[in-house]
Each structure stands twice: as C-alpha cells, then as structure tokens.
C-alpha cells in the first residue's frame, strides 16, 4: 500500500510542532456527523462560524461499527476543502474488520487528510455494552495505532482519560496503555471530557513517570443545559463535581443563565489548564458555535489565547 504524506501545507506547522511550542497553546474543535441533511446544513454553518476564530485543527467523530462513516468522511472533506484549519480524521475499531478499517483509512487518504485520531470506540449499544472484538478485527486502540503506522504515514492521535476509564477504573493501567500507544506510533493525545483540572495534571504526572512523552490536549465540554449533566457523567465515567452541578442547578429555571454559567465553568477550567501548562484545548462543540466562541473570547481577555491577532476574531 502506498504511503500518504503527513507533511502539512507549505509554511504550516504540523500538529506535533504546534503542540511542542510552549508559548502558544493549540485550540481545536470536534464535531459529530449529523443524521440528516438539515443537520449537515447546521454543521456546515457551525464549522464556518468557528473557522473565523482560527482553530489549529478540526475533526468529526466516527460512530460505533462505522455506522456514520460516509457522513463522517463527507463532513471531514468539507472541513478539508472549505476551512483554513488542519483536519483530523476519527477512526474506531469497534465492530469492524481490518479490511474495513483499511478501506476507511484509504478514504481519508483520498480526501488528503494528514492526521487520524485512533480510538477503540464503544460498541453500537453505547459505553455500558461489554466490548466484543470483531472476528476479523482488532482488540484495542494500540493495535489500531500499529495498523495505521505500519500501512500509512498519517500523524496519529489517541485518547487519554483524566477520570478513570469506566471499564477498568485503574489509573496506572490507563497510563501504561497511553505509553503503549506512543510506542505503537502515536504522536499526541486528546483527553475524554472532564471537569477537574487536578485530574488532568495527575494523569500527566503518571504518564511522565512511566516515560510517556506524548503532548496531551485537554478535552473541554461546556455544559449548556441541565439535561447534559447525567449524559456527560456517563461519557466520562465519573460524576460531575458537586461544585459544578450546584452552580448549574442554582440557575436551573433559566436556560440562558444555565448556558452562561456553563461557559463560566468551562472558561475557569480552561484557564486553570493553560496556566498549568496544558499544550492545548479541544472543544467538543456538539455542532454549535456559541459556547465555544464565548469561551475563546474569555480566554483572549485573560491573555491566555496567544495566537497571532490575524488568526482570531471575536466573531
């Protein structure tokens, strides 16, 4: 199989180079593939709105068993051709054969994508469904990283877990697995959503003590309505801190106030992470731009968004 080059466009620093710059944190945005054309229209508009604030890279999630593959690749192609940001393609190995995975990787290559975020993923029934390996598939994310590295020249990102992975709930195991992904060919990591900055810094300390040098981007999920609280707890594998939920419930009768408090909480978390040395933040946008744009504007006012003025706007 021919190799795809992971070199960025002329004059554009690679994601790895950006993450190695201690004077400039990265900002990236994640989207999900919509279910229909109306949702795709919303996503396209959100992508264009957020492109104006100068993200370093954009990505679209990949559903369990590859069920959303075509929509994921379509949205990824839109990002690649219509924005100024670098593009990261998601890939999971849940319920898929090696041949299917290689086919998807070839589709990303054809779309001129340079980076892949390689994760094991959940089963089609969600994170509470026990993992079952596909008979012709892979067992875990480390094997997926190795498959990519042996067949392509993508830059490879992987997942990290500040809160304990809900399956094993073993912090040392989580750290060892991140090191194994690095040894298999990964060059950076992005965390699952979390709400405690200390959990992120404990993760970094654990993996550094084991010899893992991957830059670890912090995943930020602003809570913009109360219905998200339980869902986010299920996704992250940990209950949201009481200091977070109490502030949201205190204004629960006012949707606009909930959104404003959610932006405040995410801004505070982001600021703590950047001041503590996090190399970048990835915002899980839920295909909307307002909360992410507000958080970035707050970080600029705090002097924590140190990108060049031409790359950003208050939009």
Secondary structure, DSSP 4 states (H G I P E B T S, - for coil): -PPPP-PPSTT---HHHHHT-TTS-EEEEEE---SSHHHHHHHHHHHHHHHTTT-SEEEE---GGGTTHHHHHHHHHHHHHH-SSEEEEEEE-TT--HHHHHHHHHHHHHTT--EEEEE---BTTBTTSPP---TTS-SSHHHHHHHHHHH---EEEEEE-SSPPTTT--HHHHHHHHHHHHHHT--EEEEPP-S-HHHHHHHHHHHHHTT---EEEEEE----STTHHHHHHHHHTSPPPHHHHHHHHTTTT-HHHHHHHHHHHHHHHHHHHHHTT-SEEEEE-TT--HHHHHHHHHHHHTT---S-GGG----
